[in-house]
Amino acid sequence: MRERPEAKRGANGKRYDPERLFLPPDDDLAPNRPGETLRARLETSRAGRARLVIARLLGRRPVEDSWRRALAAEQLVGAELEGLTPGGWEVVHSIVLPGEAVISHLLIGPGGVFSVAAEQIRGGRAEVDDASVRVPGERHPLPYVRRARHSARRSTQVLSRGCGFPVRVLPVLVLVGADGVEVADSLRDVRVLREEEVPGLGALGGVLHPDRVDRIHTVARNRRVWLRA
């Protein structure tokens, strides 16, 4: 097995992984903006404005409206996560997995690695159990908890394989717009937050050395490693 070059220091004193220098621009996910995938969907949507207005007048819910709400949620949470970077954290947004699943945000830093899912709640108090979220106005439970758990599991597999050492990715579910959140005592493996609680992730520490943060970030930002997720 080829030995990986040791991390070096740049002129600003920040350590970096040499493999990052050889990552082709088209494969580098670091420039992704929060909600990048949703932006692309909206830009390529063929729905004309007139058709959307008519659908709303008829009481229908155009899928483009849900995309816009989801985009707003991802932008809000993404901005909060970007605010953690001065504290030694790295963030990768909008990681597309096979099957069109998307990891909204991957947060990597002193406190560990977190797969952060941002979900828009249109007001009301959310009730969260081991598998789903119940909110007023929705007839059926929303599978947000299962989805967050599954994304974290896939991320753990991909990053562990790519890094060559075990990487544990913990799921975080952010419910944007909820008036309150009630979480079942039995839910222990998924951290559930409201948007104003996201900065609290930056206080976590004692898990990863800066060299490990740099290595995991280098792997995570490589689009190709996710092709086998």
C-alpha positions in Angstrom: 0.0 0.0 0.0 1.3 3.4 -0.9 2.2 5.5 2.1 0.3 8.7 2.3 2.5 11.9 2.5 2.6 13.5 5.9 0.5 16.7 6.5 2.5 19.9 6.1 2.0 23.5 7.2 1.2 26.4 5.0 2.5 30.0 5.3 -0.4 30.7 7.7 0.6 27.8 10.0 -2.5 25.7 9.0 -1.8 22.1 8.3 -3.0 20.6 5.1 -3.2 17.2 3.5 -0.9 17.0 0.4 -3.4 14.8 -1.4 -5.8 17.8 -1.5 -3.4 19.5 -4.0 -4.0 16.8 -6.6 -7.8 16.8 -6.4 -9.3 17.8 -9.8 -11.6 20.8 -9.6 -14.5 18.9 -11.0 -14.2 16.4 -8.1 -13.7 18.9 -5.3 -16.9 19.4 -3.3 -15.5 22.1 -1.1 -16.8 25.0 -3.2 -20.4 23.6 -2.9 -22.8 26.1 -1.5 -25.5 25.0 1.0 -28.4 23.6 -1.0 -26.4 23.3 -4.2 -28.4 20.3 -5.4 -31.7 22.1 -4.7 -30.5 25.1 -6.6 -29.7 23.0 -9.6 -33.2 21.4 -9.5 -34.9 24.7 -9.4 -32.8 26.1 -12.2 -33.5 23.2 -14.5 -37.2 22.9 -13.6 -39.4 23.3 -16.6 -42.4 24.6 -14.6 -43.4 28.0 -15.8 -44.3 30.7 -13.4 -47.9 30.8 -14.7 -48.4 27.1 -14.1 -47.0 27.4 -10.6 -49.4 30.3 -9.8 -52.4 28.3 -11.2 -51.4 25.2 -9.2 -51.3 27.3 -6.0 -54.6 28.9 -6.7 -56.1 25.4 -7.1 -54.8 24.5 -3.7 -52.1 22.2 -5.0 -48.5 22.0 -3.8 -46.0 22.3 -6.6 -42.9 20.4 -5.9 -40.9 23.5 -6.6 -42.4 25.1 -3.5 -41.1 22.3 -1.3 -37.7 22.6 -3.0 -37.6 26.3 -2.2 -38.5 25.7 1.5 -35.9 23.0 1.7 -33.3 25.3 0.1 -34.1 28.1 2.6 -33.6 25.6 5.5 -30.3 24.3 4.1 -29.0 27.8 3.5 -29.9 28.9 7.1 -28.3 25.8 8.7 -25.3 26.0 6.3 -24.6 29.5 7.3 -24.6 28.5 11.0 -22.2 25.7 10.3 -19.9 27.9 8.3 -19.7 30.1 11.4 -17.9 27.3 13.2 -14.9 27.2 10.9 -12.8 29.6 12.9 -12.9 27.1 15.7 -11.2 24.4 13.7 -14.3 22.9 12.0 -14.7 22.1 8.3 -17.9 21.8 6.4 -18.8 20.1 3.1 -22.3 20.8 1.7 -24.6 19.0 -0.7 -22.9 15.6 -1.1 -24.8 13.6 -3.7 -25.0 9.8 -3.1 -25.9 7.1 -5.5 -29.7 6.9 -5.8 -30.1 10.7 -5.7 -29.9 10.8 -1.9 -28.1 13.9 -0.6 -26.2 14.7 2.6 -27.1 18.3 3.3 -24.0 19.1 5.4 -21.1 17.2 6.7 -19.4 18.8 9.7 -15.9 17.7 10.7 -14.0 19.1 13.6 -12.7 18.7 17.2 -15.9 17.2 18.4 -16.1 14.6 15.7 -17.9 14.1 12.4 -21.6 14.9 12.0 -24.0 14.3 9.1 -26.4 17.3 9.5 -29.8 17.1 7.9 -31.8 20.3 7.7 -35.6 19.9 7.4 -38.2 22.7 7.1 -41.1 22.6 9.6 -43.9 25.0 8.8 -44.6 26.1 12.4 -46.1 24.1 15.2 -44.5 21.9 17.8 -42.7 18.8 16.4 -42.8 15.5 18.2 -39.8 13.3 17.4 -39.7 9.5 18.1 -37.2 6.8 17.2 -38.1 6.8 13.5 -40.1 9.9 12.5 -41.3 13.4 13.1 -44.9 14.4 13.6 -46.0 18.0 13.0 -49.3 19.8 12.8 -50.8 19.9 9.4 -49.1 16.7 8.1 -51.3 13.7 7.9 -48.5 11.2 8.1 -45.3 11.0 10.2 -42.2 12.4 8.3 -39.3 9.9 8.0 -36.7 12.4 8.9 -35.1 10.5 11.8 -34.7 7.3 9.7 -33.2 9.3 6.9 -30.7 11.1 9.1 -29.6 7.8 10.6 -29.2 6.2 7.2 -27.1 9.1 5.9 -24.8 8.9 8.9 -24.4 5.2 8.4 -23.5 5.5 4.8 -21.1 8.4 5.6 -19.4 6.2 8.2 -18.7 3.5 5.6 -17.5 5.9 2.9 -15.1 7.9 5.2 -13.7 4.9 7.0 -12.9 3.2 3.7 -11.4 6.4 2.2 -9.4 7.4 5.2 -8.0 3.9 6.1 -9.1 4.2 9.7 -12.5 4.1 11.5 -14.5 7.3 11.2 -17.7 7.5 13.2 -20.3 9.8 11.7 -23.1 10.9 14.1 -26.5 12.0 12.7 -27.9 15.4 13.5 -31.4 16.5 12.5 -32.2 20.2 12.5 -35.9 21.1 12.4 -36.0 24.6 11.0 -39.1 26.7 11.8 -40.5 24.5 14.5 -42.1 26.4 17.4 -40.9 23.7 19.7 -39.4 20.2 19.7 -40.3 17.3 21.9 -37.9 14.4 21.6 -38.8 10.9 22.9 -36.5 9.7 25.7 -35.8 6.5 23.7 -34.1 8.4 20.9 -30.4 8.4 21.8 -28.5 8.0 18.6 -29.8 11.1 16.6 -29.2 14.6 18.0 -32.3 16.7 17.3 -31.9 20.5 17.2 -33.7 23.7 16.3 -31.8 26.1 14.1 -30.8 28.4 16.9 -29.1 25.5 18.7 -26.7 24.6 15.8 -23.9 26.9 17.0 -23.7 24.7 20.1 -22.1 22.0 18.1 -19.0 24.2 18.0 -18.5 23.7 21.7 -17.9 20.0 21.3 -14.3 18.8 21.4 -11.8 16.2 22.6 -12.6 13.7 19.8 -10.4 14.5 16.7 -6.8 15.8 16.4 -6.4 18.6 13.8 -4.5 16.2 11.6 -7.4 13.8 11.6 -9.8 16.6 10.9 -7.7 17.6 7.9 -7.5 14.0 6.6 -11.2 13.3 6.9 -12.0 16.6 5.2 -9.7 15.8 2.3 -11.5 12.5 1.8 -15.0 14.0 2.3 -14.6 16.7 -0.3 -13.6 14.2 -3.0 -16.7 13.5 -5.1 -15.4 10.2 -6.3 -15.2 8.5 -2.9 -19.0 8.9 -2.6 -19.7 7.0 -5.8 -19.6 3.7 -3.8 -21.7 4.9 -0.9 
